[in-house]
Amino acid sequence: MKRITTKAFLLATAIATFASGAALAEEFNLDALIEAARAEPAINVYDSTGKIVEMAEKFTAKYGVEAIGTKIKAPAALEMIIREAQAGNVQADVSIISDVPAAMAQLIPQGFAESWVSPALAEHIPSEAQNPLLVVSSANIIAYNTTLYDTCPLTNIWQLTEEEWSGRFAMQDPLGKPSYTDWFNQMRTYADDKVRAAYEAQYGKPLETEYDSATEAFVAALAANGPLLTDSDSAAAEAVAAPGQTEPFLGLVASAKFRDNAGAGFSLGLCKGVDPIIGFMNSGAGLMMTGSDSPNASKLFLHYVMTAEGIAPQSADGKMSSNRSVALPDDEPSGIGEYVDQVLAYNPAKGEDDWDTRQDWQDFWRVNYAR
């Protein structure tokens, strides 16, 4: 596969984004792509969810192009991709990286990987989700225990900084989960005015703070209130809604964990209408490796996962496609589809800044956290 420069790639992406969707769709020939893909070696596809195995199997059955799906966490995938590229021995062909800032900082600029958007689907994908291509977004949302509460007891995120919820809010540790520091940075960038307004709505007076932003004031106060820090969404969900709970906890968990209501007898409820947001999105960037021996099969897979059929195994867990014509299934357990406008979306336009400020946010959290 011909290696392209970062500048050339960005130019190509800009053309794909801003040119006429109808013209691009007319030029794109899916049948020709399928035929070319069938002449190439099998592809290896990585993702941080086990659902990638099922997705690859269904892709193979649909197109007759062999794909092998492997579950691998983002840090390990990033390291593997970089080492393979540096050694000139590329084994991965496609990877859905759940750490978008790292992909933007470590893979694309160095020419190890590139983004590609199917021209047949580009008109349904917002421009901000095309560079790089955001395949899917998972909502991390505030949840409560429906057995202990009739409705969510939270109406404003600033309440999480109050004595009532001291030590009784479960969330993953930002020191070990980069998506949380990304959330802090995205909130400061895109929703700081809303965080400030929420403070005034809660306390009836303007926010006065030593910090440069309302977001920093909120994060400092949240850390000082001693939330229960976990190493997984599963542990946070268990703290909130496992059977037999008597201590009322709130928690920030992935929408996928709501499937445990049926599978494990949990009682997770979605906190909707919380001012100004009910959670944040963590997105996965779909990238193809520039050294792949199967560039057409890689493109075909990226086309496939941007369709309703291709992303269906993840949609069942409340993970949302960037293809706006693809809806969540009616029986998705969290109900997040109705309240997605209350979730802070991830915007990769600030991805490099999210990467650059991670250590700063981790230090900020470490200094303010009350153990």
C-alpha positions in Angstrom: 0.0 0.0 0.0 1.3 3.4 -0.9 2.4 5.4 2.1 1.0 8.9 2.1 2.2 12.0 3.9 0.2 13.6 6.7 -0.3 16.7 4.6 -1.6 14.7 1.7 -3.8 12.7 4.0 -5.4 15.8 5.5 -6.0 17.2 2.1 -7.7 14.0 1.0 -9.8 14.0 4.1 -10.8 17.7 3.6 -11.9 16.9 0.0 -13.9 13.9 1.2 -15.6 16.0 3.9 -16.5 19.1 1.9 -17.1 18.0 -1.6 -20.6 17.1 -2.7 -21.8 14.0 -1.0 -23.8 12.9 -4.1 -20.8 13.3 -6.4 -18.6 11.3 -4.0 -21.2 8.5 -3.7 -21.4 8.4 -7.5 -17.7 8.0 -7.8 -17.4 5.3 -5.1 -18.0 1.8 -6.4 -18.7 -0.6 -3.5 -18.9 -3.7 -5.8 -15.4 -2.9 -7.2 -14.1 -2.4 -3.6 -15.5 -5.8 -2.6 -13.9 -7.5 -5.7 -10.5 -5.9 -4.9 -10.8 -6.9 -1.2 -11.5 -10.5 -2.1 -8.1 -10.7 -3.9 -6.2 -9.6 -0.8 -5.0 -11.5 2.3 -7.1 -11.8 5.5 -7.2 -8.8 7.7 -6.6 -8.5 11.4 -9.0 -6.1 13.2 -8.4 -4.9 16.8 -10.9 -3.3 19.2 -11.1 -2.9 23.0 -14.5 -4.8 23.0 -15.0 -8.5 22.6 -17.8 -7.7 20.2 -15.2 -7.2 17.5 -14.9 -11.0 17.1 -18.6 -11.2 16.2 -18.3 -8.2 13.9 -15.4 -9.7 12.0 -17.2 -13.0 11.6 -20.3 -11.3 10.2 -18.2 -9.2 7.9 -16.5 -12.4 6.5 -19.9 -14.1 6.0 -21.3 -11.0 4.2 -18.5 -10.2 1.8 -16.4 -13.4 1.6 -13.4 -11.4 2.8 -11.7 -13.0 5.8 -11.4 -10.8 8.9 -10.1 -11.9 12.3 -11.3 -9.8 15.2 -9.2 -9.5 18.4 -10.0 -7.8 21.6 -7.1 -5.7 22.7 -7.1 -2.7 25.0 -6.1 0.7 23.5 -2.7 1.1 25.1 -1.6 -2.4 24.0 -3.0 -1.8 20.5 -1.1 1.5 20.2 2.2 0.0 21.3 1.8 -3.0 19.0 0.9 -0.8 16.0 3.9 1.5 16.6 6.4 -1.4 17.0 5.1 -3.2 13.9 5.3 -0.1 11.8 8.8 0.7 13.0 9.9 -2.9 12.3 8.4 -2.9 8.9 6.3 -5.9 9.9 2.7 -4.7 9.9 0.3 -7.4 11.2 -2.7 -5.3 12.1 -4.8 -3.9 9.3 -7.6 -2.1 11.0 -8.0 -0.9 14.6 -10.8 0.9 16.4 -8.8 2.8 19.0 -10.8 3.9 22.0 -8.1 6.5 22.9 -8.6 9.1 20.2 -6.1 11.7 21.4 -3.4 9.0 21.6 -4.2 7.9 18.0 -4.0 11.5 16.8 -0.7 12.1 18.6 1.1 8.8 18.1 -0.2 7.1 15.0 -1.5 9.5 12.3 1.2 12.2 12.3 4.0 9.5 12.1 2.3 7.9 9.1 1.7 4.6 11.0 -2.1 4.8 10.4 -4.6 6.8 8.4 -8.3 7.5 8.5 -10.7 6.8 5.7 -14.3 7.7 5.4 -16.5 5.7 3.0 -17.8 8.2 0.4 -21.1 6.3 0.3 -21.7 7.2 3.9 -19.9 10.5 4.3 -23.1 12.6 4.0 -24.5 10.9 7.2 -21.4 11.5 9.3 -20.8 14.9 10.8 -17.6 16.6 9.6 -16.3 16.7 13.2 -16.4 12.9 13.3 -14.5 12.4 10.0 -10.9 13.5 10.8 -10.2 11.0 12.2 -13.2 8.8 11.6 -15.1 8.2 14.9 -16.7 4.8 14.4 -18.6 4.6 17.6 -19.1 6.5 20.9 -19.8 5.1 24.3 -21.7 7.2 26.8 -20.4 7.3 30.4 -23.5 8.4 32.3 -24.5 9.1 35.8 -26.6 6.3 37.2 -28.6 5.6 40.4 -30.1 2.6 42.1 -33.8 2.2 41.1 -34.4 0.0 44.1 -33.4 2.6 46.6 -34.7 5.7 44.7 -37.9 6.3 42.8 -36.1 8.9 40.6 -32.6 10.0 40.3 -31.8 12.2 43.4 -29.4 14.3 41.4 -30.5 17.4 39.5 -27.2 19.3 39.2 -23.6 18.0 38.9 -22.5 20.5 41.6 -24.4 18.4 44.1 -21.7 15.8 43.7 -19.4 18.2 45.5 -21.6 18.5 48.5 -21.4 16.6 51.8 -24.4 14.4 51.0 -22.4 12.6 48.4 -19.1 12.6 50.1 -17.5 9.2 49.5 -20.7 8.0 47.8 -20.1 8.7 44.1 -18.4 5.9 42.2 -16.2 6.5 39.1 -13.1 5.2 37.5 -9.8 6.7 38.7 -8.7 9.5 36.3 -5.1 8.5 37.0 -5.7 5.3 35.3 -8.5 6.1 32.8 -7.4 8.8 30.2 -11.0 9.2 29.0 -11.8 11.0 32.3 -9.0 13.6 31.9 -10.2 14.0 28.3 -13.7 14.6 29.7 -12.3 17.3 32.0 -10.5 19.0 29.1 -13.4 18.7 26.7 -15.7 20.1 29.3 -13.4 23.1 29.9 -13.2 23.7 26.2 -16.8 23.2 25.1 -19.1 23.5 28.2 -17.3 25.7 30.7 -20.0 28.4 30.5 -22.7 25.7 31.2 -20.8 24.4 34.2 -20.5 28.0 35.5 -24.2 28.6 34.9 -25.1 25.3 36.7 -23.3 26.6 39.8 -25.3 29.8 39.8 -28.5 27.8 39.2 -27.7 25.5 42.2 -26.6 28.1 44.7 -28.2 31.3 43.5 -25.0 33.2 43.2 -22.1 33.5 40.7 -19.2 31.2 41.0 -16.2 32.8 42.6 -13.0 30.7 42.2 -9.3 30.9 42.3 -9.1 28.8 39.1 -9.2 29.9 35.6 -12.3 28.0 34.7 -15.5 26.7 36.2 -14.5 23.2 35.1 -11.3 23.3 37.2 -13.4 24.5 40.2 -15.8 21.6 39.7 -13.1 19.0 39.3 -11.2 20.2 42.3 -14.4 20.2 44.4 -15.4 16.7 43.1 -11.9 15.3 43.9 -12.0 16.9 47.4 -15.3 15.2 48.1 -13.6 11.8 48.0 -15.5 9.8 45.3 -15.1 6.1 45.4 -12.5 5.3 42.7 -12.6 2.0 40.8 -10.5 0.3 38.2 -13.5 -0.5 35.9 -17.0 0.5 34.9 -18.1 -2.9 36.2 -16.9 -2.1 39.7 -18.6 1.3 39.6 -21.8 -0.2 38.4 -21.6 -2.8 41.2 -21.1 -0.1 43.8 -24.3 1.6 42.6 -26.7 -1.1 41.8 -25.6 -4.7 42.7 -28.3 -6.8 44.4 -28.6 -6.3 48.1 -27.3 -2.7 48.2 -28.4 -0.7 51.2 -26.0 2.3 51.0 -27.3 4.7 48.3 -24.5 5.4 45.8 -24.4 7.3 42.5 -21.9 6.4 39.9 -20.5 7.2 36.5 -20.7 4.1 34.3 -20.7 3.1 30.6 -24.1 2.6 29.0 -23.1 -1.0 28.2 -23.3 -1.8 31.9 -27.0 -1.4 31.9 -27.2 -4.9 30.4 -26.3 -6.2 33.9 -29.9 -5.2 35.0 -31.0 -8.4 33.2 -27.8 -10.4 33.3 -26.8 -9.9 36.9 -29.9 -8.5 38.6 -28.6 -5.0 38.9 -30.9 -2.0 39.3 -29.2 0.8 37.3 -31.2 3.8 36.4 -30.3 6.6 34.1 -30.0 10.1 35.7 -31.6 12.3 33.1 -32.1 16.0 33.2 -29.0 16.7 35.3 -27.8 20.3 34.8 -25.7 20.8 32.6 -24.8 17.2 31.5 -25.6 13.7 32.4 -22.2 12.3 31.3 -19.7 12.3 28.5 -18.8 10.4 25.4 -15.7 8.3 24.9 -15.2 7.6 21.2 -13.3 5.1 19.1 -11.3 6.1 16.0 -11.4 3.7 13.1 -7.9 3.6 11.5 -6.3 1.5 8.7 -2.6 0.8 8.9 -0.6 2.4 6.1 1.6 -0.7 5.8 -1.3 -3.1 5.4 -1.1 -5.7 2.6 -4.9 -5.5 2.3 -5.9 -1.8 1.9 -9.1 -2.5 0.0 -10.3 -5.1 2.6 -9.4 -2.6 5.3 -11.5 0.1 3.6 -14.4 -2.3 3.2 -14.3 -3.2 6.9 -14.4 0.5 7.8 -17.4 0.9 5.4 -19.1 -2.0 7.0 -18.8 -0.9 10.6 -20.3 2.4 9.7 -23.5 0.7 8.7 -26.4 -0.4 11.0 -25.6 -4.0 10.2 -21.9 -3.7 10.9 -22.2 -1.8 14.2 -25.2 -3.8 15.5 -23.3 -5.9 18.1 -22.1 -2.7 19.8 -25.4 -0.8 19.3 -27.0 -3.4 21.5 -24.9 -2.0 24.3 -25.9 1.6 23.8 -22.8 2.5 21.8 -23.7 5.0 19.1 -22.5 5.2 15.6 -21.3 8.4 14.1 -23.5 7.6 11.2 -26.5 9.7 12.0 -28.8 7.4 10.0 -28.0 4.5 12.4 -30.3 4.4 15.5 -29.9 2.4 18.7 -32.2 -0.6 18.9 -35.5 0.0 20.7 -34.6 -2.6 23.4 -31.2 -1.0 24.3 -31.3 -1.3 28.1 -30.0 2.2 29.2 -32.4 4.3 27.2 -29.5 6.7 26.4 -30.8 7.2 22.9 -33.5 9.6 24.0 -31.1 11.7 26.1 -28.0 11.8 23.9 -28.3 15.6 23.7 -27.6 15.8 27.4 -24.3 14.0 27.1 -21.1 15.9 26.4 -20.0 14.8 22.9 -16.4 14.1 22.1 -14.9 16.6 19.6 -11.6 15.4 18.1 -10.8 19.0 17.1 -9.2 19.3 20.5 -7.8 15.8 20.5 -4.1 16.9 20.5 -4.8 19.3 23.3 -6.5 16.5 25.3 -3.3 14.5 24.8 -1.0 17.4 25.8 -3.0 18.2 29.0 -3.4 14.7 30.4 -0.6 14.9 32.8 -1.7 18.4 34.0 -5.2 17.1 34.7 -3.9 14.0 36.5 -1.6 16.1 38.6 -4.5 18.5 39.3 -6.7 15.5 40.4 -3.9 14.0 42.5 -3.4 17.3 44.4 -7.1 17.8 45.2 -8.3 14.2 45.8 -9.3 13.5 49.4 -8.6 9.9 50.3 
